[in-house]
Amino acid sequence: APIDPDWFRSQVEALLERLDASDPRLVELVRPYAAILEGNAFRRLRRVLRIDEREVPTEAESEEEKLLLRLAPHLRTKRLWIVGGYERNALRDVLESGLGLDRLRWIETEGHRSTDWGAVEAAIRARGVDLLVVLTDFVGPDAEKLRPVCEREGVPFVRVGSGCGLLRILQSIERMAGFSGPESGALRQSA
């Protein structure tokens, strides 16, 4: 019997209240019916499905969506740490779901004051960080001392200057973490 699209959409909406759009169980459940998931309520889920299928972005998609699609295969299940400024929940949500991250940790800083870099260094050494992003407009110069720690541990160190929006962060990750060339994707495997 054919599925009733309205009923199916209501069931998926109910599931999205309890599950994240990137939950593999949900993705597998809705994949055969992706075409009927229309509207803003299913936008994140459709993005996850596109990333999961590794579809090539269309011209209609924004530059941010294209970057999310290109970077997701490299960052899915990885642990991303951002250092600098104040955590922005909307940006965090897009990065986590759009890239399929295992975890995103945001270390907030106030002005150009330094933070306790010891905790960040310890997490890098303990293999709790797969990619470190530093928002240079919002941290003091001490953040540069994390670069050699990252190099020793094989963790890409990504500097983001001149803003901290989604596009700038994604462009910096692609450029500085080496995900744009034929030998891209050199992230170590998560422990």
Phi, psi and chi 1 to 4 in degrees:
 res  aa     phi    psi   chi1   chi2   chi3   chi4
   1 ALA       -  136.5      -      -      -      -
   2 PRO   -65.8  150.7   12.4  -16.2      -      -
   3 ILE   -84.1  141.2 -167.5  164.3      -      -
   4 ASP   -79.3  115.2  175.4   10.7      -      -
   5 PRO   -57.9  -41.0  -22.4   30.8      -      -
   6 ASP   -64.4  -43.8  -68.2  -30.4      -      -
   7 TRP   -61.5  -45.8  175.3   83.9      -      -
   8 PHE   -62.3  -44.7 -174.4   73.6      -      -
   9 ARG   -61.1  -40.3  -77.3 -169.7  -71.6  -92.3
  10 SER   -65.7  -36.6   69.9      -      -      -
  11 GLN   -68.1  -40.6  -62.7  -56.6  -54.8      -
  12 VAL   -67.4  -39.8  173.1      -      -      -
  13 GLU   -58.1  -42.6  -80.4 -173.7   75.4      -
  14 ALA   -63.1  -40.5      -      -      -      -
  15 LEU   -65.5  -37.4  -74.1  171.2      -      -
  16 LEU   -66.9  -18.0  -76.6  169.4      -      -
  17 GLU   -73.1  -23.5  -69.6  175.6   10.0      -
  18 ARG  -110.6  -24.3  -68.4 -174.4  -55.4 -121.4
  19 LEU  -119.5  151.6  -60.4  172.8      -      -
  20 ASP   -76.0  149.8 -174.2   75.8      -      -
  21 ALA   -60.6  -22.4      -      -      -      -
  22 SER   -93.0    4.2   62.4      -      -      -
  23 ASP   -60.2  122.1 -172.6  -59.2      -      -
  24 PRO   -58.6  -32.2   -8.9   12.0      -      -
  25 ARG   -65.3  -43.0  -61.6  168.5  -61.7  177.4
  26 LEU   -66.9  -43.3  179.6   61.2      -      -
  27 VAL   -58.3  -47.0  171.3      -      -      -
  28 GLU   -65.5  -36.2  -71.9  -52.9  -50.6      -
  29 LEU   -64.5  -43.7  175.0   71.5      -      -
  30 VAL   -90.9  -14.1  -57.6      -      -      -
  31 ARG   -49.3  -46.8 -176.8 -177.0  -44.4  -76.9
  32 PRO   -66.7  -16.6  -15.7   25.6      -      -
  33 TYR  -115.9   18.9  -51.3  102.0      -      -
  34 ALA   -55.9  -32.9      -      -      -      -
  35 ALA   -63.5  -23.9      -      -      -      -
  36 ILE   -94.6    0.7   62.5  174.7      -      -
  37 LEU   -88.5   82.4  -64.2  175.5      -      -
  38 GLU  -105.3  158.7  -40.0  167.1  -46.3      -
  39 GLY    97.5  166.8      -      -      -      -
  40 ASN   -63.8  -29.6  -72.9  -24.2      -      -
  41 ALA   -60.7  -24.6      -      -      -      -
  42 PHE  -111.6   12.1  -54.3  108.7      -      -
  43 ARG   -58.8  -49.8 -172.4  171.0  146.8 -177.2
  44 ARG   -63.5  -39.2  -75.3  179.5   60.9 -163.7
  45 LEU   -64.9  -41.6 -176.1   54.7      -      -
  46 ARG   -62.6  -38.7  -74.2 -167.1  -50.3  -90.9
  47 ARG   -63.5  -44.3 -178.5  178.3  -66.0  143.7
  48 VAL   -60.8  -41.9  169.8      -      -      -
  49 LEU   -62.3  -40.9  -74.0  164.6      -      -
  50 ARG   -65.0  -43.7  -80.3 -163.8  -49.0  -89.6
  51 ILE   -63.5  -43.7  -69.6  168.3      -      -
  52 ASP   -61.0  -37.4 -162.0   51.9      -      -
  53 GLU   -82.5   -9.3  -65.7  -68.0  -35.1      -
  54 ARG    55.8   44.3  -63.7 -176.3 -177.9 -179.3
  55 GLU   -69.9  151.9  -70.2 -178.2    3.0      -
  56 VAL   -79.1  131.6  176.6      -      -      -
  57 PRO   -61.3  147.7  -12.1   19.9      -      -
  58 THR   -92.7  165.5   64.6      -      -      -
  59 GLU   -62.8  -25.3  -71.3  -57.3  -47.7      -
  60 ALA   -71.8  -17.7      -      -      -      -
  61 GLU   -80.4  151.4  -67.0  171.9  -36.7      -
  62 SER   -71.7  165.7   69.8      -      -      -
  63 GLU   -61.3  -36.5 -175.9   63.2   23.1      -
  64 GLU   -61.8  -44.6  -70.4   94.2  -19.3      -
  65 GLU   -64.0  -38.8  -71.3  172.8  -44.2      -
  66 LYS   -62.5  -43.9  -69.6  176.8 -175.1  179.0
  67 LEU   -65.6  -41.7  -78.0  162.1      -      -
  68 LEU   -57.9  -43.6  -74.7  167.8      -      -
  69 LEU   -65.8  -38.9  -72.6  168.1      -      -
  70 ARG   -71.2  -37.2  -77.6 -161.6  -54.4  -95.2
  71 LEU   -85.7  -27.1  -67.8  172.0      -      -
  72 ALA   -54.1  -43.7      -      -      -      -
  73 PRO   -61.0  -26.9  -23.0   32.9      -      -
  74 HIS   -83.8  -27.8  -57.3  -72.7      -      -
  75 LEU  -110.7   -6.2  -63.2  173.8      -      -
  76 ARG   -55.9  131.8 -173.6  177.8  -70.1  122.7
  77 THR    69.3   12.6   73.2      -      -      -
  78 LYS   -91.6  165.1  -59.6  -62.0 -179.1 -171.1
  79 ARG  -109.4  111.3  -65.4  157.5  -55.8 -169.8
  80 LEU  -103.0  131.6  170.5   67.8      -      -
  81 TRP  -115.2  134.9  -78.6   40.8      -      -
  82 ILE  -116.0  133.8  -64.0  177.0      -      -
  83 VAL  -119.7  122.6  177.7      -      -      -
  84 GLY   130.0  143.0      -      -      -      -
  85 GLY    67.9 -161.2      -      -      -      -
  86 TYR  -106.0  141.8  -65.7  107.2      -      -
  87 GLU   -60.2  133.9 -176.6  172.5  -15.1      -
  88 ARG  -114.3  110.3  -65.7  168.9   39.4 -157.3
  89 ASN   -58.5  -41.9  -70.9  -29.5      -      -
  90 ALA   -62.7  -42.8      -      -      -      -
  91 LEU   -65.8  -42.8  178.3   58.0      -      -
  92 ARG   -58.2  -46.1  175.7 -166.7 -170.0   91.2
  93 ASP   -60.6  -43.8  -68.8  -14.4      -      -
  94 VAL   -65.4  -43.8  169.9      -      -      -
  95 LEU   -63.7  -46.9  -72.2  168.6      -      -
  96 GLU   -62.2  -50.9  -81.4 -176.9  -37.2      -
  97 SER   -77.3  -40.7   66.4      -      -      -
  98 GLY   -68.0  -30.5      -      -      -      -
  99 LEU   -99.7   -7.7  -63.7  172.4      -      -
 100 GLY    66.9   34.8      -      -      -      -
 101 LEU   -65.8  149.2  -61.9  172.4      -      -
 102 ASP   -71.9  -42.3  175.4   48.4      -      -
 103 ARG  -158.9  144.9 -176.8  176.0   65.2 -127.5
 104 LEU  -123.8  123.1 -171.3  151.2      -      -
 105 ARG  -114.3  131.6  172.2  119.2 -169.9 -111.3
 106 TRP  -116.1  116.3 -161.4  -51.4      -      -
 107 ILE   -93.9  110.6  -53.6  -62.6      -      -
 108 GLU   -80.3  145.0  -64.7 -177.3  -25.6      -
 109 THR  -131.1  154.7   59.3      -      -      -
 110 GLU  -112.0  121.2 -154.5  171.1  -52.5      -
 111 GLY    60.6 -139.0      -      -      -      -
 112 HIS  -104.3   19.2  -74.8  -78.9      -      -
 113 ARG   -73.0  142.7  -77.6 -170.0 -109.2  152.0
 114 SER   -73.9  159.4  -65.0      -      -      -
 115 THR  -111.8 -175.4 -172.1      -      -      -
 116 ASP   -79.1   94.7  174.8   18.7      -      -
 117 TRP   -71.3  -17.9  -59.4  116.3      -      -
 118 GLY   -59.3  -40.4      -      -      -      -
 119 ALA   -66.8  -38.1      -      -      -      -
 120 VAL   -67.7  -45.6  179.9      -      -      -
 121 GLU   -59.6  -43.5  -72.7 -179.1   37.4      -
 122 ALA   -62.0  -41.2      -      -      -      -
 123 ALA   -65.0  -39.1      -      -      -      -
 124 ILE   -64.0  -47.1  -66.3  167.5      -      -
 125 ARG   -64.8  -32.1  -73.2 -168.3 -179.8  103.6
 126 ALA   -85.0    9.3      -      -      -      -
 127 ARG    62.9   34.5  -59.1 -155.9  175.8  -80.0
 128 GLY   -96.5    1.7      -      -      -      -
 129 VAL  -132.0  128.4  179.8      -      -      -
 130 ASP  -101.3  -22.9  -64.2  -50.8      -      -
 131 LEU  -154.1  128.6  177.4   67.7      -      -
 132 LEU  -111.6  125.2 -178.2   68.8      -      -
 133 VAL  -113.7  124.3  173.7      -      -      -
 134 VAL  -112.9  119.4  177.1      -      -      -
 135 LEU   -85.0   94.5  -54.6  177.8      -      -
 136 THR   -65.6  -23.2   58.7      -      -      -
 137 ASP   -69.1  -14.1  -73.1   -9.4      -      -
 138 PHE  -123.3    8.6  -54.0  100.0      -      -
 139 VAL  -128.0  158.1  -63.1      -      -      -
 140 GLY   -76.6  173.4      -      -      -      -
 141 PRO   -65.8  -15.3   20.3  -28.9      -      -
 142 ASP   -63.3  -19.9  -70.1  -14.0      -      -
 143 ALA   -61.3  -25.5      -      -      -      -
 144 GLU   -63.4  -22.6  -85.1  -60.5  -46.0      -
 145 LYS   -70.2  -10.8   73.3  179.6 -173.0  176.7
 146 LEU   -78.0  -22.4  -64.9  172.9      -      -
 147 ARG   -56.4  -51.9 -178.1 -174.4  -61.8  -81.2
 148 PRO   -64.3  -32.4   10.0  -17.2      -      -
 149 VAL   -63.5  -45.9  176.2      -      -      -
 150 CYS   -61.3  -44.0  -73.3      -      -      -
 151 GLU   -60.8  -45.0  -72.7  172.5   -0.5      -
 152 ARG   -62.0  -36.0  -85.2 -166.0  -52.5  -84.2
 153 GLU   -93.5   -0.6  -61.8  -61.4  -32.8      -
 154 GLY    74.3   28.0      -      -      -      -
 155 VAL  -104.4  120.9  173.6      -      -      -
 156 PRO   -59.6  134.3  -25.2   34.9      -      -
 157 PHE  -108.1  114.3  178.6   92.6      -      -
 158 VAL  -114.7  120.7  176.3      -      -      -
 159 ARG   -95.6  132.1  -62.7 -178.4   71.2 -148.2
 160 VAL  -118.9  114.0 -179.9      -      -      -
 161 GLY  -112.9  168.8      -      -      -      -
 162 SER    56.6   52.4  -57.0      -      -      -
 163 GLY   116.2  172.9      -      -      -      -
 164 CYS  -143.9   30.1   64.2      -      -      -
 165 GLY   -77.2  170.3      -      -      -      -
 166 LEU   -56.4  -48.6  177.7   62.2      -      -
 167 LEU   -60.1  -46.8 -179.0   60.6      -      -
 168 ARG   -63.5  -41.8  177.9   68.4   69.9 -172.2
 169 ILE   -64.2  -46.8  -70.4  172.7      -      -
 170 LEU   -64.9  -41.7  -67.0  172.8      -      -
 171 GLN   -61.9  -42.2  -72.8  171.2  -28.4      -
 172 SER   -66.5  -40.7  -62.1      -      -      -
 173 ILE   -62.2  -46.9  -70.6  172.1      -      -
 174 GLU   -61.3  -45.0 -176.4  176.1   52.8      -
 175 ARG   -72.5  -49.1 -176.0  179.8   66.1 -104.4
 176 MET   -85.9  -24.0  -63.5 -177.5   81.1      -
 177 ALA   -91.6   -0.7      -      -      -      -
 178 GLY    76.3   36.2      -      -      -      -
 179 PHE   -98.4   14.4  -63.8  135.5      -      -
 180 SER  -110.8   -7.4   54.8      -      -      -
 181 GLY  -104.6  177.4      -      -      -      -
 182 PRO   -66.2  -25.5   16.7  -23.8      -      -
 183 GLU  -100.8   29.7   62.1  -76.9  -28.8      -
 184 SER   -75.0  167.8   66.2      -      -      -
 185 GLY    90.6   35.9      -      -      -      -
 186 ALA   -88.7   31.7      -      -      -      -
 187 LEU   -74.7  140.8  -84.4 -178.7      -      -
 188 ARG   -70.2  158.6   68.3  176.7 -179.6 -153.8
 189 GLN   -73.3  139.7  -66.1  -60.3  -47.4      -
 190 SER   -64.7  145.3  -62.4      -      -      -
 191 ALA   -73.4      -      -      -      -      -
